Amino acid sequence: MTMISREALSVARGFLVVAAIIGLPAAAGSCYFGFATYRMARMGPKPPPTPPSASGNALIVGIEMLDYAAGKAGRVFDAVAAGISKGLFAGSVCALLFAVGLYFTGRGLHAGQMWSRVAGGTLLAMLFLFSLLMVLSRLGGTTSMLALATMGLSGYGLWVIMLRFA
C-alpha cells in the first residue's frame, strides 16, 4: 500500500461519508418504492365503473352519476400513483448506484488508485462548476452561501486530488 497524505485520506473519507449519506436513504427508498410498485402491479387495474342507468328518480340517477365520476377519478388517481411510485423507485435506484460509485471511488482514493483520482477529480470538477454557476446567478441568501461553501469544499478536494497524492 502506498503512503498517502493526511489531506488525501480526509478526501477519501469524505467520499465514503457522502456515499453513506446518500446510500442509506436510497437503499430504504429502493426497497419501499420497489415493493409498492410491485404491489400495485400485482393488483392490476380496477374494473371500469358501471355507467349510470337512466331509470329511477332524479336522486338515484344523481347518486349513480357521482359514483360513476368517483370511479373514473379513482382510476386516474391510481394511474398517477403508480407512475409516481415507478419514478421514485427509479430515482432511488439511481441514487443508490451513485452512492455505490462514491463508495468505490473513496475506497480507491484510500488505496491510492489512479482510476479513483480521475473519477473523483471529474466529479469534484463538475460540482465546482455547478456551484460556481449558482454563485454567479445571484440567487442570494442561504442558497448562495451554501453554493459558495460547496464550491470551496470541492475546490479543496480538487487541490488535494491533483497535488497532494504521492
Buried (B, 14 or more C-beta within 10 A) or exposed (E): EEEBEEBBBEBBEBBBEBBBEBBEBBBEBBEBBBEBBEEBEEEEEEEEBEEBEEEEEEEEBEEBEEEBEEBEEEBEEBEEEBEEBBEBBBBBBEBBEBBBBBBBBBBBBBEBBEEBBEBBBEBBBEBBEBBBEBBEEEEEEEEBEBBBEBBEBBBBBBEBBEEBBE
